[in-house]
């Protein structure tokens, strides 16, 4: 507010204004704390999901304490995946001996650049 407007107000009006501003400040601070808590929880969940998707696959959810910290309830009915061993095999060659890509058809027009 402008200083001239404040001088025109009575003492009671100034007290009411100060109280209302204090209440508004407390409400905003409370909202900020709630938002910070929500952001922290969401970042923690994001890190867990990233680790689950892009982390080492050999370390699948063995440590359930990490999951419980984010507030995610682990599914106890999920079974561990078993490793399946596949015997070695040989690849069939493409047909051309060099193993590269197939040559272009002969009927395509050719353009020689120098």
N, C-alpha and C positions, 0 to 999 in steps of 0.2 A: 504494500500500500504506500501511497504517497505520504510524506511527512506532514503536509498541510492537512490532509484528511484525518490523520491520526490526532492532530492537535484539536480538531473540532469535536472529537468524540469524548463522551464523558468517561469517568473512571470505571463505571460499571460496564459500559460497552467495551472498553479496552480489556477488562478482565474476562468478559465473555468471549471476546475475540481470541485472547491468549489461550483460554481453556479449549475452545473449539480447534484451534491450530494444534494444540498439544495432543488432543484426541486423534485428530487426523494424522499427525506424525506417528503416534503409537500404532494406529491401524496400518499405515504404510510399512512401518518397520516389521510388524507381525506378518504382513503379506510377503515382504522380502524374505524373511526367514523361512516361511513355508515354501516359497519358490526355490530358494537355495537348496532346501532339503529335497524337493522334487527333482531338481536338476542333478543333485548328487546321486539319488537313487537311479535315475534314468541313465546317467553315465556309467554307473556300476553295472547295470543290466546290459548296456551296449557293449561294454568291455567283455562281459561274460559271453554274450552271443558272438562277438567277433572271435574270441578265443575258441569257442565251440566250432565255428565255421572254418576259421583259418589257422587254428593252432595245431599242435602236433596231434595226430590221430591216435597215437599209441597211449595217450594220457586221457582217455575218455572218462570223465565224471567219476573218477575213483575217490576224489576228495569231495564229499558232499557238503563239507563245511563251507566251501566257497559258494556253492549254490544257495545255501541257506542264508548267507549274509545278504544276498540280493533280494530275499523275500520270495524266491522261487521254490515251490515245493517239488522235490524230485519225484518222478514216477518210479515206484519200487517194483512195478510189474515188468519193467523193461529188462530184457535179458542181454547179457554181454554177447557180442558177435563173436563167432568162432572163426579162427583162421582156417582157410581152405587152401591146401597145397595143390597146385596144378602142375602136372608133368610138362616138361619142356616139349616144344614142337618146332617144326621147321616151316618157314614161310614159302609160299609158292611164288615163283618169279613172275614178273609181269609179261613176259614174252620177248621183250627186247633185251639184249645182252648187257647193255650199259646200266640198266636199273634206273635210268632217268625217265623223263616224261615221253609220251608218245609223240612221234613226228607229226607235223601238220599235213593235212591232205594235199596231194599234188595239184588239185584243180584250183587251189586258192591263188590269187594273183600275188606275185612277188615284187617287192620294191627293193632295189639295191641302193644303199646309202653309202656315201664315202666321206 
